[in-house]
Amino acid sequence: QGKLVESGGGLVQTGGSLKLSCLGSGRTRTRYAMGWFRQRPGNVREFVAAILWSAGTTWYANSVKGRFIISRDDAKNTVYLQMNSLKPEDTAAYYCAERIGRTFTLEQPTAYDLWGQGTQVTVSS
């Protein structure tokens, strides 16, 4: 089984931008989709964005639509999350996740087969 490693988190002011990266080590040929989730202390892990690896089709949570952009680079085995116009409520640990087989439930954490260790994003007001 592969491994996912996130990077790019940090501290940013309200209105600022960050770009998260998630480097995979598994074979991309068997990958169906990648997703980004976030989790605040005491809260459940919530869906942020997902992308079909082959087709590039994307989905976003309403709370980040128009501000965040998910993308992937097959040659680098990497998925990105460009976060713009950040708000204090975006503060959370961000996790990337991999789905191998086809599914229609990419917004559910239980749909994913492999998770990264997370990277912290803190947005100051």
N, C-alpha and C positions, 0 to 999 in steps of 0.2 A: 504494500500500500504506500502511496505517496505521502508527501508532507506539504503543508501550506505554511508560509511564513509571511506575516504582515509587517509592513514598515510604513513610516511617514507620519505617524501620529505626533502630537505635540500640543503646545499652548499657543492659542491665537486669539486675537481680539475680535469682538463682534464685527461682522461685516467682512472679515478676512477669509482667506482660502487655504486649504490644505489638499494635498493629493496623496491618497493612500495607495500602496502597492501590495500585492499578494503574489508571491512567487511560489509556483507549484513545482513538485519534483516528479509527479506521476505522468503517465502518457496522456497527451491531450486527445489522441484519437478516440479514446473511450469516454471522454468527458462530454456530458450533455449540457451542463450549465454551471455557472458560478454565481454565488450570491454574496451580498454584504448584509450583515446584521449588526445591531448595536444593542448594548445592554447598560442601563443605568443601575447603580446600587439599589437593591431591593426590588427591582423590576424584572419582568420577563424579557427574554431576548426578542427584539422586534426586527421585522423585515425593513431593509432600507432599499435595496436594489438587486436586480438579477439580470443576467445576460445569457442567452443561449450561445454556447461556445462556437458552434458551426455557423449559424445563421446571423448571429449578432443582434438578434431581437432583444430588446430591453424592457424592463418593468421597474417602476419606482413606487415607493410609498408616497401617499399624498403629501405627507409632511416635508418631503425633500424634492418633490417634482418641480422642475424649473431651476433648481439650485445645484443639484448633484448630477454628475454624469458618470455612468459606469462604462468601461471599455475594456477590451482585451487585446493582447498581442500574443498570437499563437507561437511565433518564433521564439519569444522570450518566456513562454509559459507563464504569463503574468496577467492578472486582472487588476484594473485600477478603479479608484473612486475619486473623482475630482469633486471637491466640496467647495462651493462658493457661497458667498453671502451667509456665512456661518452665524448661528444664533446660540445664545447660552443653552437653550434646550437641546442643542445638538451634542452637548457634552455627554460622553459615554465611552465605554470600551467598544471598539469596532472589530468585528470578526469577519473573515472571509470563509466561505464554505464551498465545497465541491459536490455536485450531484453527478453520478455516473449514468444511470438509466433515465429513460424518458419519464416525465411526470408532469402533472398539471397543477402541482401544489408548490411551486417554487417560493411562495411567500411563507411557507411553514418551515420552521427550523428542523422539524422531524423529517423533512424530505431530503436532507443532505447527508452524505456519507462520510465526509471528512471535514474537519475544522482546523483553522489556525489557532494560535495562542492568544491573539488579540493585540490591539494597539490602542493606547489611550488618546482620546481627543478631548481637549479642554478649551472651551470658548469662554473668555472672560468678558464681563459686561462693562 
